Structures are given as C-alpha cells and as structure tokens.
Amino acid sequence: MTDQDSPWKEMLEENLGVALDFFFPKIHTEIDWGQEHEILRQELLPVAPPGEKRIADLVAKAMSTTGDQRYLHGEVQGEEEKDFEHRIQVYNRRVSDKFNLPVGSFVILTDSNPDWRPDHYEAVLYGKKQTLEFHSAKVIDWLGREEELKAHPNPVALFVLAHLASMRTKKDEEARADAKVEMILLLQERFDNVVERGRWSRYLDWLLALPREYDLRVWDRVKELKKEKIMPFVTFAERYGREMGEITGVVKAIETVLKLRFPTSVSALMPRLLEVKDIDRVQHLLEVALIASLDEIETAIEAAVPSPK
C-alpha cells in the first residue's frame, strides 16, 4: 500500500507558505513570510501523550505580520479516526505548554468520506465545556473542479490534482499511467526552474507510484507528446543544450540535478553518464534524475551505456 500521508507531510514542510495560502488563506495572511519560519523537528516528540509513539505531523515557528511570534501545529489525516479531535487537542495543548504561547492547529483531511469533517474538540465536565476549534480542509471538496485546479496559480493545486488522481486510479494502473503523463506535462508547463520542477515531480511520483514498466511507458509517452507538440514547452535541458551542444547540455543539466539531490554520489555517477552518446537516452536520464531514487538512477545510467562491440 502506498503511503499517501508521507508526501503530504514532506510537501507541507518544504512549502508551508504556499500550502497555507491554498488551504487556509486566513492563516497565511497573518504570517510575515518575509521573515524566515522554522520547522521544529526536534520539538515534536514531547507533544505525544505518554506511551504514544506517534508524533505531530508538523510544528512550525513563524512571525506574525504584527511582529509577534506564532506557533503552528498541522496534521494530515488520511482516514477517519476515533478520538481524532482529542488527539489534536492534546497536541495543541502540549505544544502550547512547551512554548508558553497559544498555538494554531490546522488539519488537512485526505480521506474519501465526505461526511467526516472534524473541526473542533469539545468535552463537558461538571457542567462546563472544554473546547478547541481548529482549521480543517477537505481535499475531496475539489472533486469535479479539476479544470480549476489545472488553471490555479498555486502549485499546491497540482499536488491536490495528483492526490485526487491517485484516489481515482488506486486499482487501475493504466488509468494511473495516463494521469501521470498529464501531470508531468502540467508540471513541465508550470515550472521553468529545473530544481523546482524536480521537487514537485518527486511529490508527484510518490503520489502516483507505478511499477517500473509502467513508469517507462509514461516517459515514452511524454517524449512522444513533446515531439508531436501537443503540449509544447521548453525544458531547462533543451535551453542548456542549445547553448552547449545538445548532448553535452543535457548531461550538464543531469549533473546539476545530481549535485542538488545526491551531492556525495555525483563523482561516481558521472564517468558512466559521460559514455552515453544518444540524445534520447540522456534526455530520459534527466527525467529519471529528477524523480528517481539513487539506486534507480544508477540502474538507468547502466542501461543507457552502449554495450561494447
């Protein structure tokens, strides 16, 4: 089973500002994004109840537009859970106790139940209420609004689109491959910067995971569509290639991506990569380098190196 929560958690950590702008614009407008915010990984463990191994998905420190310090607690929930609201209240209280400041909690619900919409905790004791209200967003509310997501300027919209596609194609690899082709083309249109494109492509690959043979077909189809100019776009590698000689330029682009993703492994990979002299193969290797694991990249390079005659 694909872990659908993990890409969400990573996306939130790496893109907190744009994620809040998409899901919770009121929170976003109260944070000063010109000031650096901090994801508090080391502070997560103490917020769990005693004996509970789970940790809060996200705790962040930021500055408000009025100049005061703020703490945010976020959760991504992929299935209906008994006492979920109580867990949010516990995490919120423990983060608040730790930093001695009020904490704003938000939850992103990625499940398929339209009727489950937790947004507050309430307990009554001796005739008095204990309450916590938190912000809540339901991803399936975007079902039927796919064209709106495609046109949305916030890149998180494409992430939501990919998540909906993953739900729709859970048991249909052919349909998932078609959806993945469309998502790759949308990402290519959206991101001119190779690093940004690589980061969002990694989330996409995680959400729309496919067996290797299907992934190879996906990239073949992407190349075919590029050649047919059904959805024209100019990639970083193509621009670089025109400047430096096509194969050399694409190889240089691959090296740049590898330095960013696997800086300690570049020197070991480059000698074999330089043996690849076919432009289609090096273009495919760039696509692989953007989203694949290190082992998969090594395998792809070895497969692309021409066999000795």
Secondary structure, 3 states (H helix, E strand, C coil): CCCCHHHHHHHHHHCHHHHHHHHCHHHHHCECCCCCCEECCCCCHHHCCCCCCCCCCEEEEEEECCCCEEEEEEEEECCCCCCHHHHHHHHHHHHHHHHCCCEEEEEEECCCCCCCCCCEEEEEECCEEEEEECEEEEHHHHCCCHHHHHHCCCCHHHHHHHHHHHHHCCCCHHHHHHHHHHHHHHHHHHCCCHHHHHHHHHHHHHHCCCCHHHHHHHHHHHHHHHHHCCCCCCCHHHHHHHHHCHHHHHHHHHHHHHHHHCCCCHHHHHHHHCCCCCHHHHHHHHHHHHHCCHHHHHHHHHHHCCCCC
